[in-house]
Amino acid sequence: MPLTGTFNRSMDDKSRFAVPKRLREQFGEEELRSIYVAPGTECSLDLYSKIAFEELADRVATMSPTRADIRNFKRLFYGRAERVDLDSQGRIRIPERLVTFAGLQKEVVLIGVHDHVEVWDAAVWQQFLENHSTDFDSMAAGVFE
C-alpha cells in the first residue's frame, strides 16, 4: 500500500513527535516498532519501514562503486541514517544531527510519498507548496505520458 497523506505535528523539546496511526498502519508491518530516519532531499528527512529501507539499500548496492558521486552519496546517506524506535505513544525521536540537517523547528509536516514518509519543517513545506503547486498539471502530464 502506498504511503499517502499530509499530517501536521508538533515536535517536543526532546525532538520527538508522534507518527500518526494511519501512517503506522500504511507502513504495512504488523507491529511497527522502529523506523529508519535518513537525510532526504530539499532539506527534508525520509522515514522508511525496515522493508522499504532494505529495498532501497538493495537498489543502491547495484550502483557502481567506482563513481565518486555514488560513493559520496552512500557516505552522506548511510552515515547519517539511523533506526529509531517508536515509544508506547507512537512517538519517534529524531537525532539532533538530522534535526539540524533538515532545519526542523517545533512545527513539522509528515507527507506520505509512496514508499516512505518525508518530514519537513512546516514553514519550509509551506514555501515548497507555494513554489510548486502551480506546476502540478505539467508534472502530472510528464508522469502519465
C-alpha positions, 0 to 999 in steps of 0.5 A: 500500500502506498504511503499517502497523506499530509499530517501536521505535528508538533515536535517536543523539546526532546525532538520527538513527535508522534507518527500518526496511526494511519501512517503506522498502519500504511507502513504495512508491518504488523507491529511497527516498532522502529523506523529508519530516519535518513537525510532526504532531499530539499532539506527534508528527512525520509522515514522508511519501514525496515522493508522499504529501507532494505529495498532501497539499500538493495537498489543502491548496492547495484550502483557502481562503486567506482563513481565518486558521486555514488560513493559520496552519496552512500557516505552522506546517506548511510552515515547519517541514517539511523533506526529509531524506535517508536515509544508506547505513544507512537512517538519517534525521536529524531537525532539532533544531527538530522534535526539540524540537517533538515532545519526542523523547528517545533512545527513539522509536516509528515507527507506520505510519498509512496514508499516512505514518509518525508518530514519537513519543517512546516514553514519550509513545506509551506514555501515548497507548496507555494513554489510548486503547486502551480506546476502540478498539471505539467508534472502530472502530464510528464508522469502519465505520458 
